[in-house]
């Protein structure tokens, strides 16, 4: 569905297998890679209310898949769990599950979710919990709902991802 709605990241999907990842790691002399879900994350659109439960379920599926790879390939993969932000309660539940059950190494966040940036006060409970756990937080740039197509014929990776990182 990403390709249908032309969201950021839609044209970069490539076939993934753990074997191909390990081969690329070995070729590049990389001992351990951290699994994280890049842009566009678990949301297909900008109206989170429409797909709330699907995104929550997708986050859990992605995190469990990542934990399985970590378990099956000891020392080769680490897990940066995905959270279903901006849903605060679901994100807090996923933090608990990811760290307490899956033993995640940290979380991977996008620089924005719709028109909510990482510095937004509404996300404070999430950051309070991550701070309480001394969690590693990795952020991946994206383009916000306001700015998907600001410049004609210019992909968001050229300008908007850097700008969104600054906004976050």
N, C-alpha and C positions, 0 to 999 in steps of 0.2 A: 504494500500500500504506500510506502514511502515515495516510490517513483510516481505514483498517481497524483499525490498532493504536492510534489516538488518541494518537499521540506529540505532543509539543510542536511547534507550527508547522504541524500537519496541516491546520488550517482556514484558514490564511492564504495558501495557494497561489493565485496568480492567473496568468492567461495572461501570458506575458512575450514581448516581441519587442524586439530592439534599437531598432526604429523607435519603439515606444511609449516606451521609456526615453529616447531622444534628444528626443522631443517633450516629455516631462515635464521634462527637464533644461532645454530651451530656454524653456519656459513659466516655469520658476522661476529663470531666469538662472544656471544651473549650467553651468560650462564643462567640468568633468571629474568623473566619478563613478568610484568604485572598486567593482569587482565583488568580492563575497564571498558565500560560502554561509552564510546564517543558520541558526538552529536549525530542524530537528534535525540538520543536518549530513549526513554520509554514512552514518550508522547508522540503521536502522529500529527496532531493539530495544535492549535493555540487555545482551544476551549477545553480546559482540563476537566470540567464537569461532565462533558460528553463521554469521555473515555477513562474516567477515574478508575473504575475497577479493573479494566483491562490493563492499565498501566501498573497498578499495584501488583496484579498477578504476573505481568511480564517482568517486573523488577525481581520478584521472588524466583521466577524461572531462570533468569540470567544469573542471579547470585548462586543458585544451587548448581547450575552448570559450571560456573567458574570454580566453585568449591570442589566439584568432582574432578576437574582438570588438575587442581592443586594436589588433590589426594592421589590421583593416578600417576602423576609425574613429579614425584617428590623433589623439591628443590629447584625445579625448572620454572614453575609459575607461582606467582603470588596473586592475591585477590584484592582489588579495589571495588568494593560493593557499590551497586547502583541504588539510589533512593528514589522513591516516587514523589519527589518534590514537585509541586508546592503543597501536597497533602501532608500536613504536619504530623497528625496522629499516625498515619500509615508509614511515614518516614521514620518516626521514633520506634515503631514496631519493627521495621526492617533493620534499623541500627542494632536493636537488641538481638534479633535473629542472626544478622550477619556476623556480629562480634562474638556472641555467646554460644551459638550453635555451629556456625560455619567457620569460625575463627578467621574472619577476614583480616587483612593487613591494614586496611584503611577504607576510605570511600572515594569514589570518583564522582565529581559534580560538574555540571555544566556551568558556564558563566552566567547564564540566565535561563529562566523558565517562563515562557510567554513574555510578560512585561515585569517580571520579578527578578531582581538581581541578587547575588549572594549577600550583599550588604543590607538587604531589606529587613526591617525589624520583625516582619511576620515570620521570618526563618530563624529567629533567635533561639527558640526552644531546640531546634535541631543542632545548632552550633553549641549551645550549652551542653547538650548531651555528648556531642563529639569531644568537646573540651574536657568534660568529666572523665571520659575514657582515654584521654591523651591520644586521640586518633590522628592518624595521618590523613590529610585531605588533599586530594589532587584535583585540580580544576582543568577542564577542557573548554576551549573557546567555542562559541556558537554565535548565531545571529538571533537577536531578539525578535519578537513578533512585530515590533515597530519597523524592522529594518531588513526584511528578507530580500527585498529587491530595490534598494536605494539607488544603485548605479546600474544603468542599463548595460548589458553584456559584460558585467564584472561579477565574478563569483564572490560570495561573501567571504571566502578565505583571503581575498586580496586586501580588503579594507575593514570590513565589518567585524571579523573575528578579533582583530587587534583592538578595535574600538570597544567591543563588548567586554573584552578582558579588562580594559581600563574602567568601564562602568561598574563591573563587578567589584 
